[in-house]
């Protein structure tokens, strides 16, 4: 190979000038909507840079505008998972004005403020897109992540680089660039842009994309950036959790102004307002303009403008305390109720599910929706054949809200021939003129009301009734329950084995390769390679992931075992409160009740589950499959509250109860709601209740508020 000749200084300078000029024109066109050159002139500049880089490959740098589109992933290769430095938490979704007022009242109580109408809020539309986090180092885009589960996201940098209004290099001409910047926002497709894009797909004979949100989500996770670049994707910012370099900003409004100066786009639809009533007025304004907005919008997000107040409020395990999303009213559609199927869930609960004639609601085709309980079906007055009104709750979950028109007469002549195929044991062609052969637990005859089955439609076990709920008690042998628990163990809330989903899990149970969730870790590649849909690569990918997931974080494993009363948040509490699995197994109800956030009902269910012989056998089977538990390292630094249990009583003056609780937990302590022999400190404010007397009787150390604040300040016991 002939070595490349040295690139002259003038050529290097021209390439740098072209890069800077093209990136500037990109920003003017895509972000500021103020282009200074024609498309032809832009193409000439781009072509000149491309030719220089082709002639001198050493000139090519990652931030060059010619490098927006990278190489495709190798066949079978997935996106790398990366942990978010700052978790991407949820936002509280509220629908009614009263719920919004209650949310703001909680902020008022937490901050100990007399009034909150003087607070400023930053309001913006809640776009129905795909959240992403972008990381810039010294002004250059180095990584782009999806939200994922909020803790870990997928590295989709190559795909996000194709988004035309997203700067590869930040603009430092107006203010100092940060050493490190993480900006978060929504990746979107405008409604008009999707119409044009679908028109092009129609001409090529490709299927139409149902709605902008689904189109965006599909594009972001494609393996080939060349294909992603075809989609008319846009990015619009909403926050920046990490900024290292410039002086810290006092408000969200100041921060957004800086982000714009650095060339990052936002929708321009946000507004800074004063007081709750102004937030509600903004919501009404956006909802009224909903159809005219360029993007799909399902509500508004209102966040406190003050950064200092946000830091005081902090977060819960799942969401931020300083912002809320107020959703818009749902749009209704009308369709026919074709059948009601009684399904068995992970916990054994029997739940009716509606099968509907397909109907489009806000761009999404809806064919099914849950009916929750038999009582709910009765309250709606539903019968098969009714014309029902449907909405997407929060513009996401489809929901039947009433009967538009009752069934009439004997029904259409073709009713029997239009039963959904998924509900048939044999095809209609095989049954001929006879009545359809429908699976157990399905109500399908025209005009028929729901009648809950006396026996489980999956395993035939006699159903138990408790209040409005029906359930199958056969939890260790009922196939849907086993499948469901395996899906939970492998899912995002569990061990995140994304190489296998529900359909493949159902297949492995049908083939006899799985009998319980722990059997996942006993699978072998040779068992899979001959099965329909499995190849050598897909089997190897699953084996690789199983090997990685054998080292299971304690909280993740607990959350994946479908333990009654134990979700992801509770799993994290238990993993933080108990040194290991043996300690948790030995825990009594009184031990669990000492953990703030676990009540007596859930605590009793957890204790009962760990006492079952089947649960012991499940752990043994997991350990036989090579699973080991990774426990969190203890919090370093010690301090007076590390590993201690604290109870609060009375009214605190210098700090709110919520802030005090957070400070204890941040220092490795636990906060309980009741005094017991295991309580280490009782923090006593004004007008203490019965807890003070109980603490005295049990010899618990009592701290007055000033003592408590003193310990926080100097860290001494």
N, C-alpha and C positions, 0 to 999 in steps of 0.2 A: 504494500500500500504506500502510495506517495504521500509523504508528510505534507500537511497544509503549510503554505507559505505564511510568513508573519503578516498579520493584518495591520495595515497602516493606521496611524493615529487619526487621520482624516476620515477613514472608513468607520472606525470605531465611534468617532464623534457623530458622524451622520446617522449611524444605527441608533445611538442613544437619543439623538434629536427626534428621529422618526418614532421611536417607541413612546417618548414623552408626548409628542404631538398627537399620535393616534389615541393614546389613553385619554388625553384631554378631550379630543373630539368624541370619544365614546361617552365620557361623562356629560358633555354638553348635550349630546343627542338623547341618551337613555335616562339620565338622571334629571337634568335641568330643563329638558325639552326646548333647548335654545341652540340648535345647530348653527355653525358658522361657515360650513363648507357644504358643497353639493355631494351627493352620493358618488358621483363620478370622480370628483377630486379626492374624496376619502379613499376610494378604491385605488387610485394612483399611488397615494402614500403607502397604503397597505401592501400593494404589489411591489413597490420599491424596497420596503423592509424585508419582505419575503424573499426577494431575489438576493439581497445582501446576505441574509442568513443561509440561503442555499449555497451561495458561493463561499461563505466563510462560516462553517458550522460552529466554530468557537464563539461566535457572536450570540448564539441562541442562549437565552436565559429563561428560567421558568416564568418570570413575570412579563415576558414579551406578549403583546396582544396576538401574535401568531400562534402562541402555545395554549390558547383557550381550550382547544380540543386535543385531549391526550389519547393514549392507546387503550384498547379494550382490555378488560380483565381476561385472564386465561380461562378456558372452558372449565367449569366446575368450581372456579374460585369465587368465594363470597367476599363481602365487604368486611374489613377489619373492625372489630369493636374497640372503642376507645372510651375511657372513663372521663366524664365531664369534670373539670376542675371545680366548677360550681354547678350543683345539680340543677337540671331544668325542671323545676317543680310545676305543679298544676296551679290553675287559677280557680278560685271558688266560682261556680256557675250559679247565677241567681236568675229568677224569672219574674217574681213579683216585686213591686215597689216596697212592700213591707219587709221582704227579705233583704233588700238593699239597705233599708234603714236599720235593721237589726245588725247587719254587718258593720255599718259605720258606728253604731252604738258600742259594739265590742271594741273597736279601735279606741273610742273615747274612754271606755273603762280601762283598757290596757294602758293607755298613756296617762290616765288620771287627769284628763282635761275637763274643765267646766263646760266648754262648748267646742264644737268642731266646724261651725259654719264659716269660720275665718280661715280654714285650711284650704290650700290650693290643690287642685287635682289636675292631672294630665289625662285627657280622654282621647281615645282613638278607636277606629272601627276594629271589630274582632273579625279578621279575615278568615275565611274557610280555606286554608291552604295547608302547607307542610312546614313545620318549624325547623329552623336550622341554626347552627352556631358557627360563626366564622372567626378564625383566629389569624391575626396579622402580627408579624414580628418585624420591627423596624419599618413598618409601612407596607410590607409585602405579604400577600395572602399565602399562608403556609398550610392551612387545614380547614376543612369544612365537615361538620358532623350533623347527622340527623338527631332528633330529640331522643329516639329510642324509648327506653323505659324511664327516662329522666336522670338515671344514674350513669348509664352507658349509652352511647350512640354509635352509629356506623360511620366510618370514614368514607364520605362521598365527595372528597375534594375534587377529583377529576371531573365529576359531573357538575358540581357547582361552579367550577371555573368557566363552564360554557354559558352561564347566565349573563346576558349581555349588559345589563345595567349594574352588575356587581364588579367593583373595581379590583383588578389584580394588584394594583399599587395605589396606595392612598395619596391624596393630594396634600402636600405640606406647604403650599404657597400661602395659605391664609393663617395658619397657626401651627405651633410645634406638633410634630407627630409623636404619638406614644411609642415607647419601646415595645410594649405588648398591648394589643387590643383584642378583646373578645366581644363581638357584636352579634346579637341574636335578632332574628326576624322571621318573616314568613315568605316562603317561596310560593309564587302564585302564577296563575294564567288568567289574564283578563277575559271577560265573557266574550267580547267582540273578537279577541285574538283566537279563542277556541273555535268560534264559528268559522273563521277563515281557515284555521288548521284542519278542522273536520272536512271542509270543502275540498282541500287538497287531498286528504286521505280518501275521500269518496271517489275522486278522479283516479286515484291509484288502485281502487278496489279494496282498500283497507277498511276494517270496521270502524264505526264512529265511536268517539269517546263520550261517555255519558255526561260528565260534568267536569268543570275545571279542577276541582279538588282531587278526584280520582285520577285525572290525567296527569296532574302534577306529581302525585305520589308514585304513579307508575313510572314516570320519566326519571325521577330522582334515583330510583333503585335499579335502573337498567345498567347492564354490564359494559355497554359500549358508549363512551362519551360522544362519538360521532352521531349516534342516534339521538342522544339527549339534546344535542345542539339543534336538532330540528324543531324541538318544542319551543314555543314562545314564552319561556319562563322569565319571571321577574322576581326580584328580591326587594322587600320593604322592611326596614328595621323596626324593632320595638324596644330594645334594651341593650345595655352594654355592661355586663356584670364584672368585667375586668378591664381596667385601664391603668397601665403602669407608665409613668413618665410625667405628664403634665400635672399641675396642681389639681386636687380632687374637685369635682363639681358639687355645688350645693343643691342643685335641683335637677330634675329629669329634663326640664325644658332647656337648661344650659347645656346638658350633655348631648341632647339631640341636635342642638345648634352646632356643636363641635363635630359631631358625626357627619352632619351635612357638609360642613366645611372640608372635611377630609374626603368627601366624594361619595359617601354612602347614601343610598336613596331611601326616602320614606314616602308615604303616600301623599303627604300634604293635607290629609284630612283630619289630623289631630287638632286638639284645642286645649288650652290651659284655662281652667275655670275655677271659680271660688265658691265653695260650699256644695252641699249635697244636692240642693234644688237645681243648681246649674248642671250637675252631672245627669240628673234625671231629664232635664231639658235637652241635653246633648243626645241622650238615648232616643228621645221622641223625634228629634230632628233627623238622626241617622235612619231610624226605622221608617220615617215618612219618605226618605229619599232612597230607600233600599233598592228599588228596581232601577233607579237611574245611576247607581254607583257602578264604576267600571269592573269591580270584582264582586264575587260572591261574599256576602257579609252576613253573619248569623247573630250579631250582637255588637256591644261595645265593651271596651275594657277601660276602667277608670282606676288610676293608680295615684297614690299620694305623690305630689311633686317634690316634696322635701326628701332628700337622700338621708339626712340624719334621722328623721322620723321612721323611715323604712328600716334603718339599722336597729332602732330601738324595738320596733315591732317584731322583726325577725320572721321566722317561718315555723310551720308545723312540720310533721313528718312528711306531709304530702303537698302542702301548698304554702304560698306566701300570705302573710297577714295584712299586707298593705295595699292590695289591689283586688278587684273583683271583676267578673264578667257578667254583664246583664244581657241576657239573651232576648232576641226578638220573638214576637208571637209566631207560632207555627202556621204554615200554609196548609190548607186542607185539600184532600183529593177524595174521590168517591170510586169504589170498586165493589166487586162481588165476593162474598165469603164463600169459598169453594168447599172447604172442609176444616174440621178441627181435629188436630192430632195431639194426643196426650203423650208427652215425652218424659223420660226419666232423667233427672239431673245428677250431678256429681254426688250430692248429699242424699240421693234417693227420693227427693221430692218429685211428685208428679205435677207437671205444669202443662196446661193446655196451650197449644200453638195454632194460630190461624194460618191457613193456606188461602191466598188471595189470587184473584185474577191479576196479572201484572199491571201495575199502575206507576206512573212517574210522579214523584213528589220532589219538587225542587231539584230536578236533574238526576235523581236517583230512582232506579227501578226497584219497587218493593213487591216482593212475592210472599213474604212471611212476616209475622210479628207475634210476640208473646202475648198471651191473654192472662198471665199471672196466676189467677186462681179461678176455681169454679164459681165462687161468689162474685168475682168481677164479671165473669161472663153473664151470670144471671142479672146483675145490676144493669148491664148494657142491654139485656133482653135479646141476646144474639141467637139466631138460628141459622143453620146452613142455608145458603141461597139469599140471605139478606144483602141489600146494598148498604155498605157501611162507609162512614166518613173516616178518613185516615189523616194523621199528621205525623211529622217527624219531630218528636219531642226534642227541643233544643236544636232543631234542624239536623239531628243525628239519628235518634232511635225511632223507628216507626211505631205508631201507636193508634189503635182503633179508639175513637172518642164517642161514637154513637151510631145509631141505625138511621140511615137516610131514607130507606124505603124497605118495608117488610116484604118477605117472599110472598108470592101469590100463586094459588092453584097447585097443580101437580108438578109444575116445573118444566123447563125446556126439554124437548125430546132427546137432545144430545147430552143431557146432564151426565149420565153414566159414562159416556165416552170421553168426558173431559176431566176425569179424576186425575190429579197430578201423578205422574209416573212413579215418583218417589214413595207414594203411599200404596203401591200395588205389589202383591206377592208375585203375580204373573202378569204379563202384558195383556192388554185388551184384545190383541189379535189371538192370543192363545185361549182366552176365555170365550171367544166367539160372541154369541148373542146373550150369553149368561150374564148374571150380575157380576160386577167387578170383584176380583179376589183381593180384598183390602187387608193390609197388615193390622194386627191387633191394636186397639186403643184409638181408632180413628172413627169420627162421626162424619159421614159424608152424604147421607141421603138428603134430598131436597126437603127443606122445612124442618129437619130434625134438630132438636136442642141438644146441648151437651149433657151427657150423663157420665160421671166419672166411673171408671172401671173398678170392680171389686177386687180384681187381681192385677198384678203388675203386667203391663203389656209386653215387657221384655223377658221376664223370667217366670212369670206365673205365680209368684209368691203372693199371699193374701195381703192386701193393702191395709195400712194403718191410717186411721183418721184422727187428727188432732186439731180441733177448731176448724178453721177454714182450709187447713192443709191436709193433703193426702201424701203418703210416702210408702216406699218399698223398704222394709227393714232388712232385706237380704244384701247388706252392703258389701259383703266379701265374695259374693258369687253372682250378683246381678251385672250382666255385661256392660250396659251403659254407664253404671257407676264406676266400674273398673276402668273403662275407657276414659271416662271423664277425669278420674284421679290421675291417670297416666298422662293425659294432656296437660293437666295442671302442673305435674312434676316437671314435664319437659318444657313448659311454657315460659313466657317472659317473667311471670311472677315467681317461678320456681328456678330450675337449674339452667334455663335458656338453651335447650338443645334444639336449635332451630333447623337442624337437618331433618327433622321428622315432625310432621303435623298430625292433625286429627285423622285425616283420611288414611294415612299410612299406618297410624296406630291401630285404627279399626281393622285394617288389612292383616296386621300381625296377630291380633287377637283371633281373627277368623282362621288364620293359618295355624293357630296353636302355638305360635312362637312366644306369645305373651300370656301370662295368667294373672299377673298383678303388676303394679307399677315398677317394682324392684327388678322385674325380669328384663327391663331395658338394659341393665348393666351386665346381663348374661348373654346378650345377643352376640353372634359371630358373623363375620362377613360372608362366609360360605353359605349360611342359612338364608341370606337375603338375595344373593346375586342371581338366583334362578327365579325369583318371584316377579310377577308382572309389575312393570314400572321401576324396577330396581336394576341398576347396572353396576359394574365394578366400581365406577367413580362415586356414585351416590352411596353405595355401601361403605366404601372407604372413608368418605366424608363423615358419615354417621359414626363410624368406629373412632375416627380421630376426635370428634366432639365428645363422645362418651368417655374417652380416655382423659380429656381435659376436665370434664365435669365430675370425674370421680373425686376430685379435690373440691368438696362442696362447702361453701361458706355456711356457717351455722344458721344464720337467719334465712338464707335462700332455701336451704333444705327444709327447715321448719315450714316456711311458707308454701313449699311445693307438696306437702304431704296431705293436704285437704283435711287438716285437723279441725273439727267443729269449733267455732269461736276464735279461730286463729288465722288472721289475714296477714298481709305483708307488714303493716305497721306494728301489729302485736308481735309478730315474729322478731322484728328488730328490738322491741322492748325486752323480750325474753332472752335474746342473744346477748343483750347488754347487761341483763340482770343476773344471769346464771353462767358460772365459769365453764360448764361443759354439759353434755347431754345427760350424764349420770346425775348431776345436780338438779337438772330440770325434771328428770324422771322421779326423783325422790321428793320433789316439792309437793307440799300440801296446799289445799285451797287457801288457807290463811297466808301462805307465802305469796301466792299469786295476787291476792287482794291487797298486798302491800305495794304493788306496782301501780302507780297512777296511770290509768288508762285501761286497766283490766278489771271488769266488774265481777260480781259473784256468779252470774249465770255463765258467762264465757269461761271464767276460771274453773267452774265445776265441770264444764264440758271438756276442757283441756285435761284436767286431772283424770277424768273418766277414760279419755282416749288413751292416755299413757298407761293406764292400768289394764288395758285389754291384752289378752294373749296374742291376738292377731297383730296388734301394733308392735309387740316384741318381735314377732316372727318377721314382720316387714323390715324392721331395722336389721335383723340378722341376715335376711336375704340381701339387703343393700350392702352390708359389710362383706358378705361372701362374694359379692360382685366387684369388690375392690374399692367401694366408696369410703373415703375418709373425710372427717369433718375438720374444716379450718375454723379455728376460733379467733375472734378479734383480739389483738394485742391489748393488754390493759392500758388504761390512760396513764401517761407518764406525768411525773411531777408531783403526785400526791396532793396534799392540801387538805383542809379540814373536812371537805365534803366528798372527797374521793371514796367511793364505795360505801358511803353512809346513806341512811334513809332519813329524810327530813319531812316534817309535817308543819303546815302553816295554820295559824288560828288568829282571829281578830283582824282588825283593819290596819294595814300598813300605811304610813304617811309619806315617807321619802321615796317609795318605790311601789309599783303596783304588784299585786299578787302574781300576775302572769309573768312579769319581768323577773321577779324573784325566783320563780320556778325555773325559768329558762337559765338563769345564772347558775343555779345548783346543778342542773343537768349538764350544762356546758363544762362543769368542773368534775364530772364523773359521778355525781350523786344521783339519788333517786328521790322522787317526791311522791309521798303517799297521802291519801285522803283521810286516813284514820290512824290513831295512836295504838301501838301494840308493844309487846316486849322487845320487838326487833327495831323499834324506832330509836334513832340516835339523837336527833335534835327536834325540839318543838320550837319554832320561831313564833313568838307571841307579839301581836300588835295590840291596838286599842280594842276594848270591849271583847276580850277573849270569851270563847264559848266553853262547852263541857270538856273539850280536848285538854284544856289546861289542867283541870282537876285530874283527869285520867293520866296525864303525863306525870303529875306529881305522885300519884299512887304507884306508878310503875317505875319511878326513879329515873325518868327520862330527863336529859339535860335540857333546860329551858333557856332560850336565847331571846332577849328583848331585841327590838328592831335595830337599835344602835349597835348591839353586840354582833348581830348577823352581818350588818354592813361593814363592821370593823374587820370581821373574819374575811369577808370578800376582798377587802382592800389590802390586807397585809398577808393573807394566806397562812396565818398561824393558827394553831389549835388552842 
